[in-house]
Amino acid sequence: FEGKKSINYLKLYSNLCIHYKATQTFHYAEENFKRLIRLIEEANMVSNKIIIDANYNLSSLYIDNNLYEQAEFYISKNLKIASKIFDTISIDYGNALMRYALFYKVIGQRDLAIEYYNKCINICEKLNSYDQLYYMSVHNLANILKTENFGKADELFRKTLSIVKAKFGSGHIDYYTALTSLAHTYVDHGNYDTARIMIYEAVKHSDSTFGKSSAQYLFSLGTCAYFHFRIGEYDLAKTYYARIDSSLNAKKTLIYDNSDIKSEFIQCYDSTGNSYIADELRERKSKFIKHSVNNAIKFMSNKELEIFSSDNISWGNSLLDNIFTRKDVSPLMNQVAFDFSLFSKGLLLNAQLKLRNKLESDPVLNEQYNQYKSLNNYKAKLELSSDKNPEYLMIIDSMRKLEKALARSAQWDENSYTQDHWDQVRRALRKNELLIDFSNYKKNERVYYIAFIISKSLAYPQCVQICSEEEVLKFYNEDSISNKVSRVNSMYSYNIQGNLFNLLFGKLNSYLNSETKIYISPTRFLSMVNFNALPVNEYDRVMDKYSIEIISSSLNLVKEDNEIISKKNTAMLFGGIDYALVSNIDYTKQAVEDYTLSAKRSMSYSLNSTRDTLLAWTPLPATELEVQRVSVLLQKHQYNTTVLNGSKASEEICKKFNGSINSPEILHFATHAYLYENKIIQNSIKSLDDRIANSTDPMVRSVLILSNANIVWKDGRLSDALQEDGILTALEISQLSLRNTDLVVLSACETGLGEIKLPHEGVYGLQRAFKIAGVKSILMTLWKVDDKETSELVYLFYKNWKVKNISKSRALVEAQKELSNKGRSPYHWAGFVLVE
């Protein structure tokens, strides 16, 4: 009688949609919720609480199915509506905040969830209201804090129980929710006797009150299963977990395989001799995680994705630990583990590259992307400013929002990151090629290195445990300036009692063949090893016996490079740079000959100094001749070269490669570089040196030094005559557009080093920056290099590459062999590595 746009009809339809959410298929429920929202909007009731409830219920349907992008859209829409129709100090507005907090908790954004729960609690306390919004905010906050602050969590859970019991009695749904959460916390902390009483009470009453198909019953049953798992009663735990899994799969509104599987459930099958079923569940859980992360890539900011993916990718630890603790590992598990590793390695880097390529190829989105890059460059300047004003935080927030908007706008493939499979890699290999893909996992706070072996002749991936990370780091542990030369020479010299080659390849000997081309994809600190220079025996090195190519990801073998490089034979070379404030620089040939071999392409120190007593960036005479010689050689091979020296080698030139003009095919930097270890400075930070070192971002602490850098270095302020400070950070490099650049040569100190920030993301530093910018190959250094001998090696590399017409990787090996055959120690030639 009242029509479909009446408030009574809409309320009834809303209840029906909630019923559909519990009983019908996902798509049917979704379709009806969307129809309800359209009717509310058409009835012009967007200022009514009914629209908030409809948006929330649809968002919870999406969360149940791990469709977080769609869920966030409706939750954020709700908050905007709530801010318009409710007072910001009201229970209704607090409910909207709590729903956002719940969402952030689900996607692992712990800090934001805590912030929003505290906002809800503050609203309630100001209103002197201690009803559901208050106690559920307290309860959910306790759930977040329980792993790091058991005492505080226990206090908050008991506070919730006390409030609910006083208001509603011990039969209320929220009472059993809090009781079950507290019991789970006691199980985690080994207080089993108290936990047992609570769990059985929660299971019994949630069954009698709500029924065996209710979410409350399944929640309490899950804690019961976890309890029995922790005390070693695996058969009983397995029974409970199986009942939960069966109930979840029976729910029509869950998309199949979109429900997660508890790790403890899988381990129950292992512990009771049902490893076959356990392996099937591991495969299913791996697919679920890849699906979830794949969805997150399409709408999360970089920081959000970093947190979310890190939490999920840790599942790889469990997969690898299972392989190396079991006696009988099935081929399926090796395949699942390698596929998951393939998915995980460099995930964030690959996501950034994919998104960037999509944005730069779309004229409309590219304009927005340029705004984002401008913000990022401005943020980089503020990062190094002497006083981070409130504008800095505003820039961070604006960038986060813009990142999310750009990710949503890009046209993603449906399964961009979930379809890569080990057999694709095997098919990409030729008959005489072998892949060694190093990975890592953590167990009991120790990191272990493993290797996946793939070749045409192997029916499935082989998985070999190599060593602990501690064993590798023993070769690095002498790190004072005075003994660095001897440390490197020792590391790359044969020692029958123990050497790095035997440690890394001793268990792989049966797969190695001198006629085989070997692709190596390193991990963590192995990214800082020159594999070709490792001694195999007293007479031979790896480069003498094997043909090796280093690749950042095994997917490089599979995925064709669809980026068109403009083959116009262009090269830009930076060298002989005037850092200013150092007078009478002599770049003549005689000056270079007189220059001592102790000159390094890093910073200048006073006698017996540390980094804190930095004087200035000193001239590098050999770099002028280096770039001039390389330029002449390239010109003979029809390259159009540009040599930038003196004050012309400026940061402003690099910043021009922002997408508006094509970058050169070859970019060559012969200059100073430096990687700062992070240090927290408590007192006033005055010098630019300290401000860089104090940054928490490793992409700010990795720098290339260009013209006039000493001017800013001296007093920390940019003069009116300069547009840029001459200090090109990795963060700034990552904002450049270098998709047209095939090769970057970083003829400077330690350009291949960086920070190991995340287990599967490689090195954060200059290497990562140039990869994000779109460069195909990078020639870089692993330690401080001598000025004159670096110039010699780099020239030999170009000569081999262009005159002999061989691959870049082979050209570098031949150049290093030539210097080795001249009797030079590894320190003087092994520092350069090429990564494709």
GUPA-908904 format. One line per field, with one value per residue (C-alpha): x, z, y. Coordinates in pm, whole numbers, m for minus. Last residue first. Example, Ala and Ser with C-alpha at 12.3 -4.5 7.8 and 13.67 -1.06 7.14 Angstrom:
BEGIN
east <- [1367  1230]
up <- [714  780]
north <- [m106  m450]
//
This chain:
BEGIN
east <- [6865  7119  7486  7750  8063  8266  8469  8729  8961  8865  8913  9291  9452  9695  9651  9439  9193  9168  9092  8850  8655  8618  8512  8250  8113  8080  7908  7636  7596  7560  7827  7896  8276  8310  7990  7969  8339  8434  8160  8280  8646  8564  8390  8685  8940  8728  8681  9057  9112  8848  8885  8556  8374  8162  7889  7883  7628  7542  7164  6945  6585  6522  6154  6168  6074  6386  6599  6476  6519  6888  6940  6818  6579  6731  6514  6140  6092  6181  6104  6339  6673  6841  7067  7369  7413  7535  7817  8055  8018  8008  7633  7573  7206  7104  6794  6648  6320  6116  6316  6035  6165  5979  6198  6503  6364  6322  6670  6803  6974  7189  7272  7060  6818  6702  7025  7099  6888  7107  6973  7048  7227  7534  7818  7624  7411  7712  7887  7626  7712  7705  7578  7599  7395  7206  7064  6927  6605  6509  6600  6309  6344  6538  6797  7093  6957  6903  7246  7426  7203  7351  7142  6957  6897  6933  6797  6957  6824  7058  6974  7270  7351  7428  7654  7737  8014  8041  8056  7685  7601  7253  7214  6900  6841  6518  6231  6077  5759  5771  5959  6306  6369  6458  6787  6897  6796  7024  7318  7614  7650  7854  8160  8067  7770  7867  7589  7617  7446  7545  7652  7897  8200  8002  7985  8363  8412  8156  8314  8652  8503  8303  8608  8843  8620  8566  8939  8960  8716  8678  8603  8257  8311  8433  8242  8319  7999  8082  8372  8718  9066  9202  8930  8684  8580  8262  8231  8386  8719  9066  9311  9454  9637  9588  9915  9793  9469  9657  9871  9560  9421  9118  9265  9022  9165  8896  8673  8362  8178  8080  8221  8156  8413  8139  7774  7714  7400  7359  7134  7114  6767  6616  6303  6236  5883  5762  5601  5886  5774  5689  5825  6199  6158  5913  6218  6275  6572  6777  7148  7297  7557  7763  7969  8328  8554  8287  8239  8607  8885  9235  9214  8852  8511  8613  8324  8363  8061  7833  7904  7713  7498  7166  7259  7189  6810  6725  6894  6744  7013  6988  7238  7345  7449  7761  7965  7694  7542  7244  7443  7651  7350  7429  7772  7630  7576  7821  8070  8072  8103  8420  8521  8822  8955  8972  8950  8951  8645  8557  8923  8974  8663  8776  9131  9005  8759  9027  9092  8740  8587  8341  8465  8126  8066  8175  8008  7690  7639  7647  7410  7164  7121  7217  7110  6782  6700  6363  6334  6060  5864  5932  6293  6453  6335  6490  6388  6576  6428  6695  6669  6810  6723  6642  6645  6382  6249  6186  6207  6199  6414  6426  6690  6572  6827  6711  6885  6930  7051  6708  6573  6378  6041  5856  6000  5892  5539  5545  5607  5279  5184  4803  4747  4910  4707  4400  4124  4365  4378  4248  4386  4133  4130  4510  4507  4249  4439  4768  4592  4452  4790  4964  4723  4780  5160  5138  4920  5174  5454  5244  5248  5613  5914  6193  6547  6422  6534  6193  6039  6237  6135  5773  5795  5918  5632  5376  5510  5495  5129  5042  5219  5003  4689  4801  4897  4546  4396  4665  4669  5003  5174  4908  4919  5299  5306  5055  5252  5580  5438  5284  5613  5802  5542  5549  5929  5923  5578  5410  5712  5750  5386  5437  5755  5578  5278  5504  5724  5409  5258  5579  5498  5734  5805  6033  5871  6058  6205  5886  5671  5910  5884  5505  5489  5735  5537  5239  5440  5304  4977  5101  5360  5096  4868  5143  5309  4970  4868  5198  5173  4807  4542  4287  4376  4670  4429  4242  4562  4651  4323  4352  4709  4603  4313  4530  4784  4503  4375  4721  4778  4438  4536  4865  4685  4459  4767  4943  4677  4906  4734  4984  4973  4592  4599  4861  4611  4350  4618  4692  4329  4170  4041  3708  3714  3755  3392  3229  3060  2694  2579  2714  2782  3155  3153  2969  3206  3510  3370  3294  3639  3798  3606  3702  4063  4086  3963  4214  4492  4474  4818  4738  4755  4534  4270  4257  4246  3947  3767  3849  3698  3391  3339  3341  3128  2865  2859  2838  2523  2477  2492  2215  2193  2103  2164  2476  2613  2553  2747  3032  3087  3078  3315  3556  3551  3624  3901  4066  4110  4283  4482  4668  4931  4951  4782  4519  4446  4395  4154  3956  3935  3800  3544  3421  3394  3180  2987  2890  2810  2544  2368  2310  2537  2303  2198  2327  2546  2668  2754  2949  3142  3228  3360  3576  3704  3815  3979  4179  4293  4401  4605  4780  4840  5016  5185  4960  4644  4649  4436  4173  4166  4077  3790  3652  3687  3515  3246  3202  3161  2947  2725  2639  2864  2741  2882  2860  3227  3313  3125  3299  3641  3574  3482  3796  4001  3855  3948  4313  4349  4220  4456  4754  4657  4606  4585  4303  4051  4152  4111  3760  3664  3794  3583  3279  3370  3379  3026  2909  3073  2872  2551  2667  2726  3019  3069  2708  2515  2378  2686  2961  2745  2714  3092  3149  2905  3076  3403  3239  3078  3404  3606  3396  3434  3814  3813  3652  3764  3432  3317  3447  3219  2913  3020  3029  2675  2552  2729  2591  2237  2271  2401  2121  1860  2000  1834  2016  2037  1658  1597  1359  1587  1882  1692  1581  1941  2063  1799  1894  2260  2161  1951  2230  2484  2254  2196  2566  2670  2421  2127  2075  2255  2292  1943  1804  1987  1834  1487  1545  1640  1329  1115  1289  1257  887  826  1026  829  1007  856  499  277  0]
up <- [m1481  m1205  m1285  m1013  m947  m628  m771  m939  m689  m379  m572  m585  m910  m1059  m1422  m1467  m1214  m1412  m1733  m1558  m1424  m1773  m1913  m1638  m1706  m2079  m2012  m1807  m2068  m2350  m2619  m2916  m2884  m2948  m2769  m2458  m2425  m2464  m2227  m1956  m2018  m1963  m1635  m1514  m1584  m1432  m1120  m1100  m1087  m831  m594  m489  m156  m144  m329  m654  m932  m1294  m1327  m1600  m1713  m1562  m1488  m1211  m962  m1070  m1034  m679  m584  m675  m508  m171  m18  m83  m154  m92  45  414  458  540  430  400  117  m86  m462  m482  m237  m384  m730  m1095  m1093  m1453  m1552  m1851  m2071  m2003  m2182  m1875  m1681  m1542  m1222  m890  m773  m817  m559  m301  m383  m287  m526  m324  m547  m327  m603  m744  m662  m672  m365  m155  m9  361  557  631  461  294  104  m70  m75  m312  m582  m859  m795  m510  m525  m207  m2  336  184  39  375  529  905  845  1110  881  624  887  1034  705  632  943  1223  1412  1768  2028  2023  1705  1609  1374  1048  857  572  223  19  m337  m493  m869  m1202  m1295  m1634  m1787  m2107  m2327  m2246  m2072  m2293  m2218  m2030  m1813  m1521  m1668  m1609  m1247  m1364  m1522  m1209  m999  m1176  m1372  m1543  m1248  m1361  m1593  m1801  m2107  m2362  m2608  m2940  m2991  m3334  m3216  m3246  m3034  m2762  m2745  m2739  m2458  m2256  m2279  m2178  m1894  m1745  m1805  m1591  m1333  m1276  m1110  m826  m630  m255  m96  232  592  760  1129  1216  970  1191  1190  1232  1011  864  631  269  145  m112  m452  m294  m335  m182  m524  m511  m775  m956  m1277  m1250  m1214  m1516  m1727  m1637  m1407  m1169  m912  m783  m522  m308  m218  m514  m584  m933  m1113  m1332  m1426  m1535  m1864  m2076  m2355  m2659  m2912  m3045  m2960  m2793  m2541  m2569  m2243  m2297  m2133  m2172  m1852  m1795  m1735  m1544  m1323  m1157  m992  m950  m1206  m1184  m1486  m1454  m1710  m1516  m1479  m1498  m1370  m1062  m979  m1056  m927  m557  m590  m664  m574  m565  m819  m1032  m727  m640  m311  m185  m304  m96  202  147  m146  m473  m811  m991  m1354  m1451  m1806  m1820  m1991  m1669  m1494  m1153  m1031  m835  m679  m511  m149  m168  m351  m79  189  m59  m251  68  189  463  566  212  183  m164  m184  m239  128  223  m34  94  457  369  200  481  750  834  766  1028  909  1003  1019  648  597  925  774  559  857  1050  761  824  560  232  269  m70  m249  m585  m810  m1006  m1292  m1326  m1670  m1797  m1497  m1162  m830  m529  m281  96  332  702  930  1305  1545  1627  1257  975  607  310  m69  m331  m682  m864  m1225  m1472  m1847  m2101  m2230  m2240  m1951  m2016  m1975  m1625  m1528  m1651  m1459  m1135  m1165  m1184  m1183  m855  m915  m1184  m1143  m1266  m1464  m1323  m1497  m1277  m1109  m773  m743  m837  m570  m305  m388  m387  m39  96  m74  81  427  394  261  558  796  636  644  1023  1012  982  1083  950  614  492  496  375  54  8  79  m202  m433  m321  m374  m724  m792  m684  m908  m1194  m1122  m1153  m1499  m1586  m1497  m1777  m2034  m1955  m2036  m1737  m1499  m1617  m1614  m1265  m1131  m1266  m1131  m786  m766  m878  m603  m342  m445  m472  m380  m256  m564  m667  m304  m303  m628  m487  m171  m360  m603  m327  m135  m436  m484  m147  146  341  639  748  926  613  407  700  778  416  416  763  672  352  570  661  330  497  770  537  264  492  638  304  136  389  343  m38  m34  m81  m361  m624  m438  m165  m409  m505  m136  m66  m368  m283  74  m37  m286  m13  221  m43  m105  267  300  32  213  543  372  249  584  771  1034  1341  1396  1032  1035  1349  1186  918  1175  1366  1052  1050  708  547  368  9  m127  m244  m225  114  101  63  399  377  338  674  849  709  815  1166  1201  1067  1325  1607  1496  1439  1793  1930  1727  1809  2188  2230  2487  2222  1979  2246  2319  1949  1897  2191  2055  1723  1899  2066  1727  1566  1840  1806  1426  1461  1293  1621  1785  1946  2312  2366  2148  2269  2626  2602  2391  2613  2939  2793  2687  3019  3228  2994  2984  3363  3359  3043  3148  2879  2754  2419  2596  2831  2531  2374  2700  2700  2345  2432  2737  2533  2265  2531  2706  2374  2299  2632  2866  3144  3237  3031  3196  3480  3277  2981  3192  3390  3082  2903  3202  3218  2854  2917  3221  3044  2744  2967  3139  2814  2649  2324  2193  2371  2243  1931  2105  2396  2155  2026  2378  2472  2148  2217  2571  2461  2151  2338  2639  2864  2793  2996  2677  2701  2799  2501  2256  2407  2370  2004  1937  2114  1881  1580  1687  1774  1429  1264  1448  1367  993  954  699  957  1219  970  888  1254  1313  1020  1176  1508  1349  1210  1554  1706  1471  1595  1958  1929  1958  1584  1569  1316  966  780  959  938  559  519  758  565  231  396  499  156  m39  220  166  m213  m180  93  m101  155  131  486  433  130  325  605  353  240  600  666  359  445  808  704  448  717  943  721  547  222  229  m110  m207  m507  m267  m48  m357  m487  m147  m143  m496  m390  m91  m316  m571  m297  m133  m465  m553  m219  m233  8  377  606  372  238  591  613  277  413  712  476  266  576  661  302  293  620  505  184  m148  m250  m217  83  0]
north <- [m843  m794  m729  m747  m538  m588  m876  m650  m478  m677  m999  m935  m823  m1072  m974  m1287  m1146  m821  m1012  m1246  m948  m803  m1141  m1181  m832  m897  m1230  m1059  m785  m1036  m1054  m824  m849  m476  m367  m582  m658  m291  m177  m418  m333  35  m47  m251  23  299  89  42  419  510  218  56  52  m262  m453  m254  m209  m289  m266  m415  m341  3  84  346  72  m119  194  242  m123  m118  221  91  m162  m505  m808  m809  m1162  m1133  m760  m471  m611  m271  m170  m274  m283  77  4  262  415  313  265  157  171  m38  m73  269  347  260  518  735  891  858  566  791  1035  756  625  966  1208  1449  1747  1981  2085  2419  2602  2977  3053  2824  2500  2466  2194  2406  2219  1941  2191  2338  2001  1856  2110  1846  1494  1242  922  828  541  666  801  463  308  506  556  878  968  899  1144  1412  1350  1413  1709  1868  2018  1747  1866  1592  1238  1109  768  589  417  282  513  388  610  696  904  939  761  737  585  580  378  371  736  847  955  1292  1391  1081  1232  1209  1579  1498  1350  1679  1873  1650  1805  1680  2020  2154  1961  1677  1561  1359  1311  1025  948  589  464  198  425  672  407  379  757  794  514  688  1026  869  700  996  1218  942  905  1247  1168  1492  1483  1482  1663  1636  1355  1329  1139  862  761  906  761  1044  1263  1098  1155  990  714  652  560  704  456  379  708  979  1042  879  1075  1400  1311  1255  1594  1620  1877  2021  2350  2420  2199  2403  2248  1883  1927  1599  1429  1183  1150  966  980  726  708  430  515  180  313  37  m96  m245  m583  m770  m1128  m1301  m1647  m1619  m1291  m1484  m1638  m1301  m1065  m1255  m1335  m1512  m1788  m1978  m2227  m2346  m2040  m1800  m2020  m1980  m2223  m2303  m2394  m2508  m2360  m2003  m1752  m1471  m1565  m1571  m1207  m1197  m908  m1050  m1356  m1131  m1153  m1384  m1472  m1575  m1771  m1878  m2148  m2225  m2588  m2721  m2716  m2916  m2857  m3062  m3324  m3049  m2884  m2977  m2811  m2509  m2246  m2361  m2504  m2177  m1968  m2133  m2374  m2575  m2604  m2228  m2079  m1702  m1480  m1432  m1395  m1120  m944  m965  m860  m545  m466  m494  m127  m4  m234  m497  m839  m1015  m1064  m1428  m1521  m1374  m1684  m1921  m1693  m1707  m2078  m2330  m2491  m2681  m2833  m2828  m3002  m2873  m3138  m3381  m3267  m3298  m2960  m2787  m2637  m2641  m2462  m2356  m2300  m2041  m2049  m1756  m1814  m1673  m2021  m2088  m1838  m1914  m1829  m1853  m1921  m2001  m2211  m2246  m2478  m2453  m2711  m2813  m2462  m2310  m2142  m2473  m2512  m2160  m2219  m2549  m2359  m2173  m1807  m1775  m1593  m1258  m1084  m1305  m1074  m860  m510  m198  78  308  130  140  508  593  397  567  905  846  738  1030  1280  1126  1145  1504  1605  1450  1655  1974  1951  2070  1843  2082  2047  1929  1589  1419  1746  1716  1351  1447  1702  1429  1205  1480  1543  1169  1160  1452  1272  969  1180  1293  936  823  1031  948  571  404  564  434  73  61  212  m39  m330  m192  m120  m468  m624  m442  m538  m906  m925  m1292  m1392  m1541  m1744  m1852  m1966  m2154  m2307  m2425  m2566  m2754  m2896  m2991  m3172  m3372  m3534  m3504  m3822  m3765  m3441  m3160  m2999  m2985  m2871  m2586  m2478  m2456  m2299  m2026  m1959  m1868  m1556  m1426  m1333  m1097  m945  m896  m694  m476  m395  m354  m91  92  91  201  m67  m95  m353  m504  m619  m844  m1025  m1052  m1233  m1464  m1552  m1628  m1851  m2036  m2112  m2225  m2470  m2614  m2649  m2822  m3075  m3130  m3197  m3452  m3643  m3596  m3794  m3948  m3802  m3521  m3415  m3405  m3190  m2967  m2869  m2770  m2574  m2373  m2261  m2268  m1949  m1932  m1810  m2161  m2156  m1811  m1790  m1688  m2048  m2152  m2525  m2459  m2280  m2562  m2827  m2627  m2585  m2957  m3045  m2814  m2982  m3333  m3230  m3093  m3426  m3621  m3376  m3383  m3225  m2954  m2680  m2870  m2928  m2554  m2462  m2693  m2531  m2186  m2288  m2428  m2088  m1913  m2185  m2145  m1765  m1783  m1990  m2330  m2524  m2322  m1978  m2031  m2403  m2414  m2078  m2198  m2523  m2389  m2082  m2283  m2541  m2267  m2080  m2389  m2505  m2160  m2152  m2490  m2413  m2099  m2155  m1797  m1863  m2075  m1783  m1554  m1802  m1810  m1429  m1432  m1701  m1507  m1186  m1352  m1536  m1212  m1044  m1306  m1255  m1548  m1415  m1131  m829  m512  m641  m937  m713  m462  m727  m931  m623  m523  m877  m854  m515  m634  m951  m742  m509  m799  m988  m695  m802  m1080  m963  m603  m656  m868  m622  m340  m553  m599  m229  m128  m389  m250  111  66  m180  38  242  594  885  1092  1194  835  698  931  848  475  518  725  457  196  416  458  88  m9  239  92  m267  m233  m612  m629  m758  m502  m217  m337  m361  m7  121  m46  115  460  417  306  615  837  675  699  1073  1313  1363  1483  1280  1345  1466  1274  960  990  1022  731  515  579  474  146  96  142  m49  m360  m348  m336  m598  m878  m1137  m1325  m1252  m896  m857  m968  m732  m445  m527  m522  m191  m20  m133  m19  321  361  283  556  817  1100  903  872  1033  751  687  653  406  210  194  71  m204  m311  m332  m545  m767  m828  m901  m1159  m1335  m1322  m1467  m1750  m1760  m1835  m1590  m1293  m1367  m1316  m983  m894  m978  m751  m466  m538  m495  m167  m46  m127  58  363  394  370  38  164  241  0]
//
